Each structure stands twice: as structure tokens, then as C-alpha cells.
């Protein structure tokens, strides 16, 4: 070997840095290899939300949760999916056990977290649900503490020092007095941080800034622009990696934490046909190379058709943009290309995209259309544009935003039979006025009402009746893939016969998710990524005390 470490981590996302911190805290030498120019992975560009059951912040707020409640909820949601080996009952049980331990470990290392006061689990009709939500997020963090690494952290999506719940309040400025107070609070914080020479970051950027800071402080080495070409397997054991022609040894093991294959169109075509990388919200670089490298060494792959889905649209000149919250708002519906409505627009993002793709097999629905009236445009943000604001000329000139003074004119602009669209809108308007969606149950679940207009007595239902009318295309997009390398309850990579490959571990979206093809609540990819990174490092270091001493 050209170099030797105790542990080598491939990828600097959440799970990778968590594992690195565990190893470094135990006095082990650890090297994190990141192929991009930035540290932090997709996690740094995300909301940074972790779904952590039975966590300390729930208890401190007096909210009931327990190991048994969380397990009952996951069992009811995921069930006995025999085609999801990443989500076995044993793996679900281990996740529920270890996630709060992982969180306590990070807090013990000096990281600061909080809970979003209200960010509900997605299915309040299932046993074990926590209506207030099981989310944990980073406190705001001063990125200046990173020194020269500040510029090497992947940029976040939110440029202001607002906590996630504060940021979600800001679009409600017109209708909500508390939102206006929140804006003042954020502005004062912004000015204060600049005057004191701080650079406060939030969401996933804050989470990964904290992780990077503490991992470096603990002695972990992080190398950017250093892609791994090969994993060394000798005598049935992973002993290191090859990068840039150099052989780097790993005495205790190698952890694959290199993300999914969301940006690899060839892999999409093979495993998730009918989807496009153009629809994804993930940053560049999620190409799945390490999944294929692991498979070459006999690793089993599963759930390769699964994704962390998210409804998106393609904004001219900007690319993919989220419309998940957009399609849940009143005065709008989603229709297929024939002009018919076919789902609850306020459902979980996984359900929405699954419904779109399933419906597309019978009737063209990719893309579908989000149909809105002038009330919607005046009240709500659309594809990142401000509520009530005049939309960019490029939107109409390019054909992205369709308009019509009447529903029939809008139908003509969209190439839809006017009589069908008129009938669909008339039916929805009648349901909206009676206050119940008898067709698809829109707004029945707590999360659906939360996702809609929280300042309205009818959070998800509102008639489409005031012209002019508008439409934009909607795609079954995603944030990342949810299938990949199969791992056991110790995060060890398994081969096709179910045997562990000694010394080889994996976490995050490089793996077949413990959530199967579902999402129980916000943070259902980041929470498990951190947890399995923690489990992998503790197992490799034989640190049974971190795992509860019962493994």
C-alpha cells in the first residue's frame, strides 16, 4: 500500500462524515475521499432534515414517542415487502434502535440540533404516527469556523440565516402576521451576523458544516477531487481502495457513502425506465459508480427501481424546480394529457410520482399539467417565483407557462379537449365548494393540510373559477435514488447469497433503503444515512458500547 489508514470512507455526504467522526473519536485514523470539488455531498445542498424516532427533542417537548411506536409505524407503512431486502424487519428494528443513539453521539461530540416544531409524519392514519413529526435539524452554524474549508463546503439552497421552519413561514407574508414577525427576526439576524463577522448557514449546509468541522477537529482527513476507481478485495476481505493509481489501505474496512445514481441516465434507463435525470433536484455527480464497483465484487443490488421521488417542473433557463407544495395549494389541480384529474395532489411526494407513472401506463400523464386560476397566481409561489409577481416573459415565450382567458382557451393552449377539461374543472369546483374531495380524498391527512395553505379554512381545496387561467407541466422527478447495495444490520455489504463481504460497508443512497419504496416523514433518507454510517463505523471499530452493548 502507498498509504495506510484504519478506515477509508468513499464520499463526504452525511453518512460518510458521521462514520468518519465516529472513527476519529475512537482514536482511529480515517480518510474521507470525495470526488467533487466540494465536501458535504447532496446532504449539504438539501434541507438537512433527519427522521429520527424516539429522539430527545420529542421527549423535551412532551411529545409521546417510543421504540415500539416508531416500529409499529414503519411496519404498517412498509409491511412485508419481500422485494425490499434493505427494509427487512430486522433492519427496521436496528434503525429504530440506533438512530437515537447516533443522535446522542453527535450531540456528545459537540454538534447542536433542534426539532422543527411542526413537520408531521406523512401518514396520520397509521398506528404509531407522531403528528408533530420526528424531524431533527441542525442549529444555525457559523461557517467561518471552518477556516479555509468554508469555501470547500458545497453551497446550500437557502442563502439567508433562517431556520427551516422560519423559511417555510416567509411565503405566507401577505396572510400571516407571524410570518411578518419572522421576516423581521431573520433580517435582524442577518445584519447582526454580518456586523460580527459571522457567516451563518442553515439547513443541510449547516448540518454538513458542523459535521465537517467536528470531523476535522477530531483528526479525520478529507481529500477533495479524489475519485475512487476501485475497491481492493483480497482473500475475501476489503482491504483498501485505489485512487489516482495509488493503493490506500484500510485496516478496519471501507465504507461506501458515495450517493445514488440519479444523474446516470444509462442506469436510469436500465433500472427506472421512463424517467429522466433532467427532472432531478440533485446536484451533479450522483452517477452510481461505487454501486457498480461494489457489484463487480459480488455485492447484491436491490430496490433499483426505487427513488426519493419529488414532483418537479423544468423552468426555462434554470432547470428542475420543486412543485410539491405548489400542487397542494387551493385553486389548482393536476390533470393528465387528456384533461382528467387522477390523484390527490396534496399527497406524499412518493405517492404522487408513483401515481403519475402508474397512470401514464394507461393514459399519457408524463408530463401532467398543473392547472391554476388567477386566485392561485395572486396568493402562492409558483416554481420558485414570488406570489402575485409578474412571471418572466421567457416563461410564456418558451411555452412553459400556458395561459387562457377561459378554461376552453387554456385547454386549446395545452392541446387538451376543452370539453373534458371543462368537465374536470366543474367537478373539482363542486367538490371544493362542498369542502370534501370525494374523488381522491385530497386534504384528509394532516400532512396534506399542512402542505397546503395553512392560513386558509380550506387548506387544499379552492375552486378554479377566476380567469385568466394558467398551466405548467409537472414531472415525476426526484431527489435521489433509493436502491443500491444490500447491507445487513451492521451496514456490511452482502453478496448474492446473503453473506457479508468482510471489511466492506455501505450507507446512504448507495444502498437499498431501510424505508423500502416509502417515506414515513421528512428526512427519511438523511436520517438513515447518518444512522448506518454510525453503525458501520462502530461495528468496524468493534465499539459495542456505541451500539448499546447488545450486538
N, C-alpha and C positions, 0 to 999 in steps of 0.2 A: 504494500500500500504506500501511496505517496504521502498520505496523511492518515491519522488515526483519531477517532473520537469515540465516545461511549455510545452516542445516539445521533443519527442523522435524520433530519426532517426535510421532506421534499414539499415545499410550499409554505408560504408565510401567512396564510389565512388564519381565521380564528382558532380552529382545531390544532393547527401546526404550532402557533405561538403558545397556545396553552400547554401542549406537550413539552415544548422547549423550556417553559418556565418551571414545570414540574421537575424535569431532569436537572436543570441548573440549580434549583432549590435544594436538591439532594446531593449537590456537590459533584455531579457528573458533567463531563464535557459534552456539549451539544452543539451541532452545526445545523443551521437552517439555510437551505438552498432555495432561492427564489429566481425564477427565470425572467421575470419582468424587471423594469427599472424601478418599480415601487414595492415597498413592503406593505403587508396588510391584506392582500388578496381581495376577493369580492366582498368580504365582510366589511372592509374599510369604506366601501362605496355604498353600503346598504344602510338600512335603518338601525342595524346593530341590535335587534331585538332577540332575546333568548327566551324560549319557552322552558321554564324551569319549574316543575311541580314541587309542591311542598317546600317552598323556599322561605327563608327567614322574614322577608318583607311582607309576605301574606300574614304570617303569624303576628308581626308587629302591628299590622293594620287591623287585627282582629278578624281576619277573613279565614273561614274554615277551609282547610285542605289537608290531605293526608296521603301517605303512600297508597293506601287502598283505594281512595277516591280517584287518584290520578290513574291508577292501573285499571280501575273499572271503566273510566272514561276512554282510555286508549283501547281497551279490549272491546268495548261497544262500538267504537269507531272503526277500528281496523279489522276486528273479528278474526276469523280463521283463514285468512288469505293464504292458501297453500302455495301460491305463485309469488310470494314475497318473503324469501328466506332472510332478508335483512330485518324483517319485522316479526320474528318469531316471538312467542310468549315469553321465552327466556330472555331474549334481547330487550323486549319492552320492560320486563321486570328489572333487569340490570340498569337500564336507562333511568327508570324512576328512582332506583336506589342511589345511583351515583351522581345524578345531576345536581342535587342539593349539596352533596359532598364537594363536588367540583367548585361550586359557587363559594362555599365556605373556605376552600383552599385559596381561591383567588383573593377573597377579602382578607384572609390571613397574610397574604403576600403584600397587602397594601393597596389593592385596587378598590375603587369606590363605585358603588352601584346604587340604583334606586328602582322602584317599580313605577310603571305608568299607572296612575291612579285608576283608570278605567280603560281597559283594552280587552274586551271579552273573548273568552273561548268561543269557537265558531259554532258549536252545536249545543244549544242550551236545552235541547230535548233529549239529551243522553245522560245516563247516570254518571255522577262524579264530576260534572261540569263545575267550573268556577266562573260565575257570571262576571266578576270583576276582572278576570284574566290572570294568567300565571306568568306574565311578562316581567323580565328583568332587563334593564338597560344600564349603560354606563352613565355616570355623572359627567357633566362637562369637564373637559380636561385641557390644561394649558399645554399646547403642542410645543411651546418654546422650550419646555423641559427636555425635549428630545435632542436639542442642540443641532448638530449637522444632520441628524436623521429626520428633522422636521420636514425638509424638502423631499425626503425619500419615502415618505408615507403616502400611500395612494390617496388622492383627494376625495373628499366626501361629496355628497349630493346637496348638502344644506350649508350654505356659506355664512349663516348667521348663528350666533351662540344661543340658540333656542333649544330647550329640551324637546323631545319628540312630541310630547303631549301639547306643549306650547305651540310648536309649529303647526300641529293639526288644528289648533284653535284659530290661527290667523286668517284662513279663508272665510271665517264667519264674522268678519269685522262689521259688515253692514247690519247684521241682525242681532248681534250678541254683545252686550255691554262688557262682559267678562273678557271677550276677545280683544276689545279695545284696551282694556287694562293690561292684558298680556302683551300687546304690542308695545306699550309704553315701557313695561318691565324689560322686554327684550332689547329695546333701543337704549335704555339706560345701562343695561349690562354691556352692550356693545361698546358704548362710549367709555364706560368705566374700564373695560378690559384693554382698550387701546391706550388710554391715558396711563395705565400701569404697565404697559409694555407686554401684555399677555396676548396669546392667540388661542382663545377658547374654541375648541371644536366640539362637535356633538355627534349623536347617533353612532353609526358604525365607525366613523372616523375617530371619535373619542374612545370607543371600545378598543380599537386596534392601536391607537396611540398609547393607551395605558398598557396594553399587552406588550407592545414593542419596548416601551420604556422599562418595564419591570423585567422583561426577559434579558435585555441588555445589561441592566443593573446587576442581575443575578449571575452574569457571566456567559450567557449564550452568545454564540457568534451567528451573525446573519450576513449572508452574501447575496447581493442582488445581481441580476443579469447573469445568472449561473444556472442554466438549464441542466437537468439530469437526463443523460442519454440512456443509461442502463442501470439496472439493479444487479449487484453481484450476488449470485447464489452459489454457494459452494458446499457440497456434501449435504444438500437439502436444507441449508440454512442461509438466510440473507445476511451477508457479511459486510455490505457496503454499497457504494454507488460509483458510477463513472460520470464525470462531468468535465467537459473540455479536454477529454483524453486522460484526465487524472483519476486514479483509483483512490477513493476515500473510504477508509474502513469505519465500521460501526460495530463495536464490541457487543453492545446490548441489543441493537436492532435498528431497523429503518422504518420510518413512518411515512406513508404516502398521504399527503394532505394537499393535493395539487388541484382540487376542483373537479368539476364535471366536464362534459363535452358539448356544452350548449353552443359554442361558436364553431363547432366542427360539422359542416353541412353533410359531409360524407357519412359520418357516424349517425347523424340525424336521419339521413335517408335510409340507412341500414336498420336502425332501431326504432325511430319515431317517424315513419314516412308521413308525408303530408304536412310537415312543419318546417319552418324556416328560421335560420339564425337571424334574419332581418327583423324578426318580431321580438327578439330578446332584449331585456333591460340590462343584461350582464355586460360588464366591460370586456374588452378584447382579451384573448389569451386562454379562455376556457376551452381548450381543444382536446382534452381527454388523453393526452399522450401517455400519462402514467397508468391509466386504466389499461391501455393496450400493452404497455410494458409488463404489467403485472400478469395479464392474461397469457402472455408469452411464456411466463414462468409457471403456468398451470393454475393461476388464480381463477376461481369461479366468478362469473359475472351474472347478475340477475337484476330484475326490475328495470331493464334497459329502456323500456317504453315510458318510464315514469319521469315526470318533470315537476318542478316547483312552478306551477302554471300562474299566469297573470295576464288578464286581458290588456291588450295594448293597441295602439294605433301608430301609424307611421307619419310623423309630422314632417312636412316639406322642409328640407334643409337641416333637420335636426335628428331624424331617425326615430326609433321606437320611443313611445311615451306611454306611461300608465294611464288607463282609463277605468281602473277597477272601481274607485269611488265615484267616478263620473257617471257610470251607467246605473248606479244605485239611487241617484237623486230623482226627486219628483219631476214630472213634466217631460219624461224621456222613456223610451223603450228600445230594446234591441230586437231587430227583425232579421229573418233570413232574406235571401235574394229574391224570394217570391213575394215578400211583403208581410209574412206571418210571424207572429211572436211565438217563441218556443221554449222559454225558460224563465226562471226568476232572475232578474238582472242584479239583485242585491245579494246573491248567494256567495259562498266561499269561492275564492278565485279558482280553486281546484275543480269545483263543481261546474263553474261557468265554462271553463275551457273544455272540460270533458263533455259537457252538453253540446257545445259548439261543434266539436269534432264528430260526435256521435250523430248529430242532426245532419251534418254535412254529407254523411253516407247516404242519406235519403233525399235531401234537398240541398242545393248549394247554399252554404252558410259561412264559408271562409273566403273573403271576409263577410261578416254581417254588417248591418247598419245600425248606428245609434241615431234614433230619430228624436228630435227635440223641438220645442216651440220657443217663442221669444221670452216667455217667463223663465225658462231654464237658462237661456243665454244671459239674461239680466241678473240672475241670482247666483249662478255657480261657475266655478272654474271649469274649463274645458281643455283637456290635453295640455295642461300647464299654463294656459292663458288666463288672465285675470277675469273675474266675473264682470259682466257688463262692458268689458273693454271691446273696442272695435277689433275684429280679428285681422291678422295680417293679410294684405292683399294677395300674397302668394298662396294663401290657403284656397281662395276661390279661383284664382288664375290657374292653379295647377290641377284643379278638380278635386282637391282633397275635401274641402267643405262644400257640400251641396246646399243650395238654398231654393226656396219656393214661396211665393206669397200665399199659396194654398197647399193643402195636402196633396191634391192632384198634381200640382206643378212640381212639388218636391218628388213625388213618385216618378214623374217624367224625367227629372234630372238624375234620378238614381237608376233609371231603367227598370222600374217596377210597375206592374199593372196597377193603375190608380184605384180601381175598384177594390182590389184586395187590400191595399194599404189603407184606404179609407175605412174599410170594414174592420180591420185590425185596430186602428186608432179609435174608432167609435166604440168597439168592445172594451178596450182598455179604459177609455174615458168613463164609461158607465161603471166599471169596477172601481176606478179611482174615486168617483163621487159617492159610491156606497161605502167606501173605506175598507174593502176587502178584495184581495186578488184571488178570486175563486179558481182561476185557471192554473196558477203556478205558486200560489202562497207567498208572493213577494211581501216581505216585511213581517212575516210571522216570527222569525227568530230574532233574538235580542241583538246579535251582531249585525243583522241586516238593517235594523232600525238605527243602530249606532253608525253604520256606514253611510246611511242616507243623510237627510237634512235634520240634524239634531235640534234645530230651532223651529221646527215645524210640527204641528199637531199630527201631520201625516208624513212621517219621515221619508217614505219611499214612494208614496202614491200621489200623483198630481196629474190632472187632465192635460192633454196636449191639444190646446184649442186656440191659442193666440198666435197669429201669424206675424211676421213671416216665420217659416219653418226651416229647420236645418238638419243635416245628416253628415256623419263622418263614418269611415269604415272602422271596424273592430276586428282584431285578430286574436286567435288563441295563443297568446305569447307566453313568455316565461321569464323567470329569474335565473334558473339553473336547472340542471338535470337532477333526478332523484334515484337514478340507478347506477350500478357500477360494481365494484369489488365486493364480494360477500365476505363478511367478517363474523367472528364469534363473539361471545360475551366478554372477552378480553381484548376485543378490537384486533385480534390476529386474523390475517388473511387466510381464507380457506381454499383448498383446491377442489376439484370437481367431485372428489369422493368425500368431502366434508372434513378432511384432515387439515390441521393448521400447518402453514408453512413457517417453520421456526424462524424467529427473528424478524418477520415481516408483518407490519401493522398498517392499518388504513383508517381514515376518518373523513368526515365531511361529505361533500358531494362527489368525491371519488368513489364512494361506496354505495351499496344498496341500502337505502334509508331504513331506519328503525320505524319510521312512520308509514312504510309501505308506499301506497299511492294516495295518501291522505295528508291532511294538515289539521291538527287539532286546535291550533290557535296561532297567533302571531309569534314568529321566532322558531318555527318547527324545523328549520334546517340549521340555524346557528347554534341553538341550544344543544342539539345532539352532536354537532361538530366539536364543540368545546368538550362535551362530556366524554366522547370516545377518544379524543386526544388525551384527556386526563387519564382515562382508564388505560390506554395503550402505554403511556409513559410509566405509570405506576406499576403496571404488570411487568414491563421490560426491566425496570429497576428493582423488581421484587419488593416493592414498598407496600406490603399488605396493610399497613396502618392507614394509608390513604384510601384504601378501598373498603375499610370497615373491619379488616382483620378476619373476615369470614370467607375469603376466596382462596 
